[in-house]
Amino acid sequence: MKEDAKERALKIANILNDKKAQNVMIIDIEALTIIADCFVIASGRTPVQVRALCEEIEEKMEAEGEYALRKEGFETAKWIVLDYGDILVHVFQTEEREFYNIERLWEDGTNVIRIEE
């Protein structure tokens, strides 16, 4: 993963951790696909928390001149994706994350970083 993407992914992961997201992790997928360099994945307990986590990311990143290119899932807030180009942020409700288990789908990714609560 490029150093710039890694630094920004860590920044996003720490924003999530500071806002009490659960099970925050970064998966380096650069060698597996062209869609992004990495995923930042986290869980929230309720739709309100999932939405709040994503709003916090957007607010903090925009303060530094970084804007999401696309965002999906705010309506139901079961699984919200923020696209920062080389970083895709996935914030799930706990049950949705367990059901889709995207960590397993991308288990060939390298340098998995878990952010401790």
N, C-alpha and C positions, 0 to 999 in steps of 0.2 A: 504494500500500500504506500502510495506517495506520502512523504512526510507532512505536507500541507493538509491532505485529507485526514491523516491520522490525528493531527493536532485538533482539527475542527471536529472530528468524530469524538475525541476525548472531551472536548468542550461541551458538546451536546450531551454526552453521557453523564458528565458531571452536573449539568443543569437538571437532567432527569433525576439523578440521585439526590441532589439538594432539595428537589421538590417531592421527595419520598416515593418515587417510582420503585417498582419491584423488579428484581432480577434483570438489571441493566447489563447489556453485553454489546460488544462490537465484534463483528465477523468480517474478516478481510476476504472479499470475494473477487478481487481484481483478476486473479489468474483463471477464474471460472466463467466470467461473463463480461460483456462490454456495458451492461446497464449501469454499473456503479463500481466504485472501488471497495465500498464497504456498506454494511448494514449496521445501524444502531437499533437495538431491539429492547423494548421495555414493556412492563405491564402496569396497569392501573386497576384499582378495585371496582370502580364504577364508571359509567359514561361521563359523569361530571369530572372525575379525576383525570380520565384519559384526555378529555378536551382541555382541561386546565394545564396538563403537562405539555401538550402541543402548543398551546397559547404562550406558555412560558418560554419554550424553545424559540418560537417565532419572535417574541419580544426581545429576548436577549441577543439573538443572532442579528435581527434588524438593527439593533443599537450599534452593532459592529459593521453594518453595511452589507450583511448577508441576507438574502431573501430567498424563500422557498420558490422554486420554479413552478411547482404544482403541489397541490394538496388534495387528498381524497379522504372521505370517511367522516367528516365533521358532523354530518346529519345524524347518524346513529351512534357515533363515537364508540363502536365496538372494536374497530381496527382503523386507525388513522395513519396515513402515510404522508410524510413530508419529503419532497424531492429537492435535495440541494445539489443536484447534478451528479457529483461523484460520491455523494452520501445519500442513502435512503434511510429515513427514520421510520420505524414501525412501532407504534404504540398501541397495544392491545388491552382489552379487558382480559382478565386472567383466564376466563373460560375460553374465549376466542383463541388466545395464544396456545392453550393446551390443545384445542381442536386442530388448528392449522399447523402447529409445530414446525414453523419455518426453519428453526434451528436444525432440525433433522434433514430438511430438504437441502440445506446448504452446509451440511456437516463436513464436506470436503474443503470448506473455507479454512484458511490458515490464520494463525495469530489471533485466536479468540481471546478477547479481553473481557473479563468480568469486572464490573465496578461493584465494590463491596459497599453494602449499606451501612 
